[in-house]
Amino acid sequence: MAARRPFTDTDTADEAVRATCDDATICKRYATSKGYWKDPYIQYFVRSVGERKAPEINRGYYARVQGVDHLLDAFIKKAECDCQVINLGAGLDTTFWRLKDKNLMPRKFFEVDFPTVVARKIHNIKTKPPLSKPLIETHSTDSLLLDAHSLDSDRYCIIGADLRDISSLDEKLKKFQLNPELPTLLLSECVLVYMTPSQSSNVVHWAAETFHTAMFINYEQVNMSDRFGQVMIENLQRRQCTLAGVEACQSLDSQKERFLKTGWQHADALDMITVYSMLPQEDMARIESLEFLDERELLQQLLQHYSICWATKDRLNLGLSQLAF
């Protein structure tokens, strides 16, 4: 019998990163239960609403979801749905189902995450008809390709892979009909920050090299060198969660630089307090009436320490550099 591989510090760190997937889903489940936005599918990944979350956390997630969806939907509309989406470190995200309901389906929607996360998600999809039915409705044959760590249909594919191993990631995506000629939207939310700067640069560079017309949306921490940022880092370290890529999160400029240095033509970045101020006023009035916010200063600090950065390259001249808030 082969000896078991010893459990390493890397395993502990990876396990802590996988746990952040649950944190995000639980927070989104709570915020949707309070009416911040509608997501009829998240209940199939997290059954109970769970304990109360502070209003500033709910508003932060609202800004994150609205901000990312705004850019994602704008890209798909520019490409007139003749495109593909790759959600890197997708976790238990429900974007595929939202896009189907909005008639904004790309030609194919790919998700990538750790194999253990993917196995859980596949189990949920298989056992929950509201999740599996949209896959079957958009699939042309009787059988879906399915194993423990991947599920492939005509319009949706989920793959277990490690983003730090680019050649394996590339091979797996191409095996499931990734098309480098199609306009491609890549999305990562609090993913690159858990990789070393060289590992995340490899991902960003691979994307720029592989697709001639593409947009990369990256949501993660920013302004991390001040005291509030240091406290965030310490809190995560207490959970064995190291922000290995925090040096790219020093400023909006350092966020943009990562893309501009690796082959992307154009990059923009905004902190979330700016994004929050640019969201539709009518909806802002609605969500701000949902819960009383005692700690307005804490909300501002939180939003100042997260950002959305988006980079484009546009050989097909779709006008991607115009996409903004």
C-alpha positions as CSV (number, residue, x, y, z in Angstrom):
1,M,0.0,0.0,0.0
2,A,1.4,3.4,-1.0
3,A,2.4,5.7,1.8
4,R,0.0,8.7,2.2
5,R,1.5,12.0,1.2
6,P,2.2,14.1,4.3
7,F,-0.2,17.0,4.9
8,T,1.6,20.2,4.1
9,D,1.3,23.9,4.9
10,T,0.1,24.3,1.3
11,D,-2.7,21.9,1.9
12,T,-3.8,23.9,5.0
13,A,-3.6,27.2,3.0
14,D,-5.6,25.6,0.1
15,E,-8.2,24.4,2.6
16,A,-8.6,27.8,4.1
17,V,-9.0,29.3,0.6
18,R,-11.7,26.7,-0.2
19,A,-13.5,27.8,3.0
20,T,-13.8,31.4,1.6
21,C,-16.1,30.0,-1.1
22,D,-18.5,29.0,1.7
23,D,-18.2,32.4,3.4
24,A,-19.1,34.2,0.2
25,T,-22.1,32.0,-0.6
26,I,-23.4,32.2,3.0
27,C,-23.1,36.0,2.9
28,K,-24.9,36.2,-0.5
29,R,-27.6,33.9,0.8
30,Y,-28.2,36.1,3.8
31,A,-28.2,39.4,1.8
32,T,-30.7,38.0,-0.8
33,S,-32.9,36.8,2.0
34,K,-33.1,40.4,3.2
35,G,-34.0,41.6,-0.3
36,Y,-30.8,43.3,-1.4
37,W,-31.0,41.5,-4.8
38,K,-32.9,38.5,-6.2
39,D,-31.1,35.1,-6.6
40,P,-33.6,32.2,-6.7
41,Y,-30.8,29.7,-7.2
42,I,-28.5,30.3,-4.3
43,Q,-30.8,28.5,-1.9
44,Y,-29.9,25.2,-3.7
45,F,-26.3,25.6,-2.6
46,V,-26.9,27.0,0.9
47,R,-30.1,25.7,2.5
48,S,-30.4,27.9,5.6
49,V,-30.1,31.6,5.7
50,G,-27.8,31.4,8.7
51,E,-26.9,33.9,11.3
52,R,-27.4,37.6,10.9
53,K,-24.8,39.5,8.9
54,A,-24.0,43.2,9.6
55,P,-25.6,45.7,7.2
56,E,-22.2,46.9,6.0
57,I,-21.4,43.4,4.9
58,N,-24.7,43.1,3.0
59,R,-24.2,46.4,1.3
60,G,-20.6,45.4,0.4
61,Y,-21.9,42.2,-1.3
62,Y,-24.6,44.1,-3.0
63,A,-22.1,46.5,-4.5
64,R,-19.8,43.6,-5.5
65,V,-22.6,41.7,-7.2
66,Q,-24.1,44.7,-9.0
67,G,-20.6,46.0,-10.1
68,V,-19.4,42.6,-11.5
69,D,-22.8,41.9,-13.2
70,H,-22.9,45.4,-14.8
71,L,-19.5,44.8,-16.6
72,L,-20.3,41.1,-17.4
73,D,-23.7,41.8,-18.9
74,A,-22.3,44.8,-20.9
75,F,-19.6,42.6,-22.4
76,I,-22.1,39.9,-23.4
77,K,-24.4,42.5,-25.0
78,K,-21.4,44.0,-26.9
79,A,-20.6,40.5,-28.3
80,E,-24.3,39.9,-29.0
81,C,-24.0,36.6,-26.9
82,D,-21.5,35.3,-29.5
83,C,-18.9,34.8,-26.8
84,Q,-17.8,32.6,-24.0
85,V,-17.3,33.2,-20.2
86,I,-14.7,31.6,-18.0
87,N,-15.3,32.1,-14.2
88,L,-12.0,31.3,-12.5
89,G,-12.4,30.1,-8.9
90,A,-16.2,30.2,-9.4
91,G,-17.1,28.5,-6.1
92,L,-20.9,28.1,-5.8
93,D,-21.6,31.1,-8.1
94,T,-25.0,31.2,-9.8
95,T,-24.3,33.5,-12.7
96,F,-24.9,30.9,-15.4
97,W,-28.5,30.5,-14.2
98,R,-29.1,34.2,-13.9
99,L,-27.9,34.8,-17.5
100,K,-30.2,32.1,-18.8
101,D,-33.2,33.7,-17.1
102,K,-32.2,37.1,-18.6
103,N,-31.7,35.6,-22.1
104,L,-28.1,36.7,-22.0
105,M,-26.5,33.3,-22.4
106,P,-23.0,33.2,-24.0
107,R,-22.3,30.5,-26.4
108,K,-20.6,28.6,-23.5
109,F,-20.1,29.3,-19.8
110,F,-17.1,27.7,-18.2
111,E,-16.4,27.4,-14.4
112,V,-13.1,26.4,-12.9
113,D,-12.3,25.7,-9.2
114,F,-10.6,23.2,-6.9
115,P,-11.7,19.6,-7.6
116,T,-13.3,19.3,-4.1
117,V,-15.4,22.5,-4.7
118,V,-16.4,21.3,-8.2
119,A,-17.5,17.8,-6.9
120,R,-19.8,19.5,-4.4
121,K,-21.3,21.8,-7.0
122,I,-21.8,18.9,-9.4
123,H,-23.6,17.0,-6.7
124,N,-25.9,20.0,-6.0
125,I,-26.6,20.4,-9.8
126,K,-27.4,16.6,-10.2
127,T,-29.7,16.5,-7.2
128,K,-31.6,19.8,-7.6
129,P,-33.9,20.0,-10.6
130,P,-34.0,23.8,-10.7
131,L,-30.3,23.7,-11.3
132,S,-30.1,20.7,-13.7
133,K,-33.2,21.6,-15.8
134,P,-31.6,24.7,-17.4
135,L,-28.5,22.6,-18.4
136,I,-30.7,20.0,-20.0
137,E,-32.9,22.5,-21.8
138,T,-29.8,24.1,-23.4
139,H,-28.2,20.7,-24.4
140,S,-28.9,19.1,-27.7
141,T,-28.2,15.4,-26.9
142,D,-29.5,12.9,-24.4
143,S,-26.4,12.5,-22.4
144,L,-24.2,15.0,-20.5
145,L,-20.5,14.3,-20.0
146,L,-20.2,13.8,-16.3
147,D,-17.5,12.5,-13.9
148,A,-16.4,13.3,-10.3
149,H,-14.6,16.5,-11.2
150,S,-16.2,17.8,-14.4
151,L,-19.6,18.2,-16.0
152,D,-19.9,19.3,-19.7
153,S,-23.0,20.3,-21.6
154,D,-23.4,22.3,-24.8
155,R,-23.7,25.6,-22.9
156,Y,-22.3,25.0,-19.4
157,C,-19.1,23.3,-18.3
158,I,-17.5,23.0,-14.8
159,I,-14.0,21.7,-14.4
160,G,-11.9,20.8,-11.4
161,A,-8.4,22.3,-11.8
162,D,-5.7,24.2,-10.0
163,L,-5.2,27.7,-11.5
164,R,-1.5,27.6,-10.5
165,D,-1.0,24.8,-13.1
166,I,-1.6,26.8,-16.3
167,S,-0.7,24.1,-18.8
168,S,-3.2,21.6,-17.2
169,L,-5.9,24.3,-17.0
170,D,-5.4,25.2,-20.7
171,E,-5.5,21.5,-21.7
172,K,-8.7,20.8,-19.7
173,L,-10.5,23.9,-21.1
174,K,-9.6,23.0,-24.7
175,K,-10.7,19.4,-24.1
176,F,-14.2,20.8,-23.3
177,Q,-14.4,23.0,-26.5
178,L,-13.0,26.3,-25.3
179,N,-12.6,28.4,-28.5
180,P,-9.7,30.9,-28.5
181,E,-11.3,32.6,-31.5
182,L,-14.4,33.7,-29.6
183,P,-14.6,36.9,-27.7
184,T,-14.0,35.8,-24.1
185,L,-14.9,37.2,-20.7
186,L,-12.7,36.0,-17.8
187,L,-13.9,36.6,-14.3
188,S,-12.1,36.2,-10.9
189,E,-13.5,37.4,-7.5
190,C,-11.1,37.3,-4.6
191,V,-9.1,34.5,-6.3
192,L,-5.8,36.0,-7.7
193,V,-5.0,37.5,-4.2
194,Y,-4.5,33.9,-2.8
195,M,-1.8,33.1,-5.4
196,T,1.7,34.4,-5.5
197,P,2.3,37.4,-7.8
198,S,4.1,35.2,-10.4
199,Q,1.3,32.6,-10.3
200,S,-1.4,35.3,-10.8
201,S,0.7,37.0,-13.5
202,N,0.9,33.6,-15.3
203,V,-3.0,33.3,-15.3
204,V,-3.4,36.9,-16.6
205,H,-0.7,36.4,-19.2
206,W,-2.1,33.1,-20.4
207,A,-5.5,34.8,-20.9
208,A,-3.9,37.7,-22.9
209,E,-1.9,35.2,-25.0
210,T,-4.8,32.8,-25.6
211,F,-7.6,35.2,-26.6
212,H,-7.3,38.1,-29.1
213,T,-10.6,39.7,-28.1
214,A,-11.2,39.5,-24.4
215,M,-12.1,41.2,-21.1
216,F,-10.8,40.2,-17.7
217,I,-12.8,41.4,-14.6
218,N,-11.0,41.1,-11.3
219,Y,-12.7,41.9,-8.0
220,E,-10.4,41.9,-4.9
221,Q,-8.7,43.8,-2.1
222,V,-7.0,47.2,-2.7
223,N,-5.2,49.8,-0.5
224,M,-3.9,47.0,1.7
225,S,-0.9,48.8,3.0
226,D,-2.8,51.1,5.5
227,R,-3.8,50.1,9.0
228,F,-7.3,48.9,8.0
229,G,-5.7,46.7,5.3
230,Q,-3.3,45.3,7.8
231,V,-6.1,44.3,10.1
232,M,-7.9,42.5,7.2
233,I,-4.7,40.6,6.5
234,E,-4.2,39.6,10.2
235,N,-7.8,38.5,10.5
236,L,-7.4,36.2,7.5
237,Q,-4.0,34.9,8.8
238,R,-5.7,33.8,12.0
239,R,-7.8,31.5,9.8
240,Q,-4.6,30.2,8.1
241,C,-5.6,32.2,5.0
242,T,-2.5,34.0,3.6
243,L,-3.0,36.7,1.0
244,A,0.0,35.5,-1.0
245,G,-0.6,38.1,-3.8
246,V,-1.3,41.1,-1.6
247,E,1.5,43.2,-3.3
248,A,-0.7,43.6,-6.4
249,C,-3.4,45.0,-4.0
250,Q,-1.5,48.1,-2.9
251,S,-3.3,50.5,-5.1
252,L,-5.6,50.9,-8.1
253,D,-2.5,51.5,-10.2
254,S,-0.9,48.2,-9.0
255,Q,-4.1,46.4,-9.9
256,K,-4.0,47.9,-13.4
257,E,-0.3,47.3,-13.8
258,R,-0.6,43.6,-13.4
259,F,-2.7,43.5,-16.6
260,L,-0.8,46.1,-18.6
261,K,2.5,44.3,-18.0
262,T,1.1,41.0,-19.3
263,G,-0.2,41.8,-22.7
264,W,-3.6,43.6,-22.1
265,Q,-4.1,46.7,-24.1
266,H,-6.3,48.7,-21.7
267,A,-7.0,48.5,-18.0
268,D,-9.3,50.5,-15.6
269,A,-9.9,50.1,-11.9
270,L,-12.3,51.7,-9.3
271,D,-12.5,51.2,-5.6
272,M,-15.9,49.9,-4.4
273,I,-16.8,53.2,-2.7
274,T,-16.7,54.8,-6.2
275,V,-18.7,51.9,-7.7
276,Y,-21.2,52.1,-4.9
277,S,-21.7,55.8,-5.6
278,M,-22.4,55.1,-9.3
279,L,-25.0,52.5,-8.9
280,P,-28.6,53.4,-9.9
281,Q,-29.9,55.9,-7.3
282,E,-33.4,54.4,-7.2
283,D,-32.1,51.0,-6.3
284,M,-29.7,52.5,-3.8
285,A,-32.6,54.2,-2.0
286,R,-34.4,50.9,-1.9
287,I,-31.5,48.9,-0.4
288,E,-30.5,51.6,2.1
289,S,-34.0,51.4,3.5
290,L,-33.8,47.7,4.1
291,E,-31.7,47.9,7.3
292,F,-30.5,50.8,9.5
293,L,-26.8,51.3,9.1
294,D,-25.1,52.4,12.4
295,E,-21.5,52.2,11.2
296,R,-21.4,54.3,8.0
297,E,-17.7,54.9,8.5
298,L,-17.0,51.2,8.7
299,L,-18.9,50.7,5.4
300,Q,-16.8,53.4,3.7
301,Q,-13.6,51.8,5.0
302,L,-14.7,48.4,3.8
303,L,-15.6,49.7,0.3
304,Q,-12.3,51.6,0.1
305,H,-10.4,48.3,0.5
306,Y,-12.0,46.4,-2.4
307,S,-11.9,47.2,-6.1
308,I,-13.0,46.1,-9.5
309,C,-10.3,46.1,-12.1
310,W,-11.1,45.3,-15.8
311,A,-8.7,44.9,-18.7
312,T,-9.4,44.5,-22.4
313,K,-7.9,43.6,-25.7
314,D,-10.0,44.0,-28.8
315,R,-8.8,42.7,-32.2
316,L,-12.4,42.5,-33.4
317,N,-13.1,46.1,-32.5
318,L,-16.2,45.5,-30.5
319,G,-15.6,48.7,-28.5
320,L,-14.6,46.9,-25.3
321,S,-12.4,49.7,-24.0
322,Q,-15.6,51.8,-23.7
323,L,-17.2,49.4,-21.2
324,A,-17.3,51.2,-17.8
325,F,-19.7,52.3,-15.2
